[in-house]
């Protein structure tokens, strides 16, 4: 259907849930293809419930709740409204008591998940550089870092909850 829509080389392409029900490989190749045609000048209007997809593909975003637009802005400005992010960190060796005495505050809270994993909730006021400096002081080597949840999803839930009140 996308191929048919592109035959006449439209300047605007409207897609409604284009990756719903497709497997991972097709979804990724479709993302790459959509990015390519967008870079060539085609404006794409995308409706999706997959917020990871919206965050990866969209420059601008509108969030609609019960038919009402609750946010309409560029992606960067919307993500800037996120005040706290939670990261999951994996270490190279057992944490033992290396996190003991860490003075968690409202800007940086730590929760140990297991011997090699912990979560850090960080406010915008506390930089990742500060976190890594403290980890370095404690001789904690990080093997991987990932966001606990999708940033756009967190904002969406917050905006929809706010609108419901």
Backbone torsions as a table, in degrees:
resi	resn	phi	psi	omega
1	UNK	NA	-36.4	177.9
2	UNK	-65.1	-41.9	178.9
3	UNK	-59.5	-43.6	177.9
4	UNK	-61.5	-40.1	-179.0
5	UNK	-67.2	-25.4	-177.0
6	UNK	-92.6	-7.7	-175.7
7	UNK	-54.8	-41.2	-177.7
8	UNK	-92.8	15.4	176.7
9	UNK	49.6	64.0	-177.7
10	UNK	-69.9	153.5	175.4
11	UNK	-81.9	-24.8	177.6
12	UNK	-127.2	131.9	178.6
13	UNK	-122.4	123.5	179.0
14	UNK	-105.6	122.7	-178.3
15	UNK	-121.8	128.9	178.9
16	UNK	-109.5	107.5	178.9
17	UNK	50.4	56.9	-174.4
18	UNK	-66.0	-23.9	-176.7
19	UNK	-105.7	8.9	178.7
20	UNK	-62.7	125.2	175.2
21	UNK	81.0	7.0	178.7
22	UNK	-99.3	156.8	-179.2
23	UNK	-77.7	172.4	-173.5
24	UNK	-59.7	-44.5	-178.0
25	UNK	-63.0	-44.4	179.5
26	UNK	-66.1	-41.1	179.7
27	UNK	-59.5	-47.0	-179.3
28	UNK	-64.2	-41.6	179.3
29	UNK	-68.0	-33.6	177.4
30	UNK	-67.8	-41.3	176.9
31	UNK	-58.2	-46.9	-178.7
32	UNK	-62.0	-44.1	179.5
33	UNK	-62.4	-45.0	180.0
34	UNK	-64.0	-39.0	176.6
35	UNK	-63.0	-40.0	-179.9
36	UNK	-64.9	-47.0	-178.9
37	UNK	-70.1	-29.3	175.1
38	UNK	-66.4	-43.4	178.3
39	UNK	-63.4	-25.5	178.5
40	UNK	-83.9	-0.8	173.8
41	UNK	114.5	-3.0	178.6
42	UNK	-82.9	125.2	174.7
43	UNK	-80.1	132.0	-179.0
44	UNK	-117.1	125.3	172.5
45	UNK	-102.9	119.5	-172.0
46	UNK	-119.8	126.9	169.3
47	UNK	-105.9	133.9	-178.9
48	UNK	-157.1	149.8	170.9
49	UNK	-96.6	-9.3	-180.0
50	UNK	-87.0	97.6	-173.6
51	UNK	-70.1	-26.7	173.4
52	UNK	-60.8	-40.7	179.0
53	UNK	-64.6	-45.1	179.2
54	UNK	-62.0	-42.9	-179.2
55	UNK	-64.6	-37.9	-178.0
56	UNK	-74.5	-33.1	-170.5
57	UNK	-104.7	-25.5	-167.8
58	UNK	-98.6	140.9	173.7
59	UNK	-90.8	-35.3	179.0
60	UNK	-123.8	154.5	-175.0
61	UNK	-147.3	142.4	170.5
62	UNK	-123.6	132.8	176.6
63	UNK	-108.4	126.8	-177.0
64	UNK	-115.0	129.4	177.8
65	UNK	-125.1	116.8	-179.9
66	UNK	53.1	42.1	176.5
67	UNK	82.3	0.2	-179.2
68	UNK	-112.1	130.7	177.1
69	UNK	-74.4	113.6	-178.5
70	UNK	-97.4	-13.6	177.4
71	UNK	-156.7	137.0	177.6
72	UNK	-148.1	100.8	-172.9
73	UNK	-159.2	-177.8	174.1
74	UNK	-82.3	154.9	-174.5
75	UNK	-59.1	-42.5	-177.6
76	UNK	-60.8	-44.4	179.8
77	UNK	-65.7	-39.0	179.5
78	UNK	-65.5	-46.2	-179.5
79	UNK	-66.1	-24.6	177.5
80	UNK	-67.5	-18.2	178.9
81	UNK	-78.0	-9.5	178.4
82	UNK	-74.8	117.3	-174.9
83	UNK	-91.6	-23.1	-177.2
84	UNK	-138.1	138.4	172.9
85	UNK	-127.7	146.2	177.8
86	UNK	-112.9	128.3	179.7
87	UNK	-114.8	148.1	174.0
88	UNK	-108.9	125.6	-178.7
89	UNK	-117.3	136.0	174.7
90	UNK	-109.7	139.1	-178.3
91	UNK	-103.9	163.9	179.7
92	UNK	-82.0	-24.7	-179.2
93	UNK	-140.8	166.3	-176.7
94	UNK	-53.0	133.8	-179.6
95	UNK	-68.3	-28.5	-175.7
96	UNK	44.8	-120.8	-178.8
97	UNK	-109.4	20.4	-175.1
98	UNK	-63.8	-22.9	179.3
99	UNK	-94.5	-2.8	178.0
100	UNK	-60.0	139.1	177.0
101	UNK	81.8	1.7	176.4
102	UNK	-68.3	124.2	-177.2
103	UNK	-86.2	82.9	177.9
104	UNK	-63.5	139.6	175.7
105	UNK	-134.7	-170.3	-176.6
106	UNK	-67.7	-17.2	-178.8
107	UNK	-93.9	-16.6	-179.0
108	UNK	-154.7	108.3	179.3
109	UNK	-116.1	136.4	-177.5
110	UNK	-116.6	138.7	176.0
111	UNK	-134.2	123.1	179.0
112	UNK	-78.8	129.0	179.6
113	UNK	-93.0	-49.1	175.1
114	UNK	-156.3	-171.2	-174.9
115	UNK	-60.4	-24.8	-176.6
116	UNK	-117.7	3.5	-173.2
117	UNK	-137.1	139.2	171.8
118	UNK	-146.1	158.2	177.9
119	UNK	-107.9	143.8	176.3
120	UNK	-129.0	122.2	174.2
121	UNK	-98.2	119.4	-172.8
122	UNK	-122.4	131.4	173.7
123	UNK	-84.3	166.0	178.9
124	UNK	-60.9	-24.9	-178.0
125	UNK	-70.2	-22.0	-175.5
126	UNK	-108.0	115.2	-175.8
127	UNK	-82.0	157.1	174.2
128	UNK	-63.1	-28.7	177.2
129	UNK	-61.7	-42.0	177.6
130	UNK	-61.8	-43.4	179.5
131	UNK	-59.2	-50.1	-177.0
132	UNK	-68.2	-30.2	175.3
133	UNK	-64.8	-42.7	179.1
134	UNK	-66.9	-40.4	178.0
135	UNK	-64.0	-39.9	178.8
136	UNK	-63.4	-41.5	178.0
137	UNK	-59.6	-33.2	-177.9
138	UNK	-91.6	6.1	179.4
139	UNK	58.0	42.1	177.0
140	UNK	-103.5	116.0	-179.4
141	UNK	-95.5	126.6	-177.5
142	UNK	-95.0	129.0	178.9
143	UNK	-96.4	-26.6	176.5
144	UNK	-157.5	155.7	-179.6
145	UNK	-141.6	133.8	176.2
146	UNK	-147.6	154.7	176.5
147	UNK	-74.4	140.2	-177.9
148	UNK	-69.2	-38.6	-179.9
149	UNK	-140.6	165.3	179.1
150	UNK	-66.3	127.1	-177.2
151	UNK	-61.1	-43.6	-179.0
152	UNK	-66.1	-35.9	177.7
153	UNK	-62.7	-43.0	178.1
154	UNK	-60.2	-44.7	179.2
155	UNK	-66.1	-41.6	179.3
156	UNK	-58.4	-49.2	-179.8
157	UNK	-59.5	-43.3	179.6
158	UNK	-62.1	-46.5	-178.7
159	UNK	-65.0	-41.8	-179.4
160	UNK	-68.9	-41.9	176.3
161	UNK	-61.2	-43.0	179.3
162	UNK	-61.9	-42.3	179.9
163	UNK	-69.3	-24.9	-179.0
164	UNK	-76.7	-21.4	-177.8
165	UNK	-78.7	NA	NA
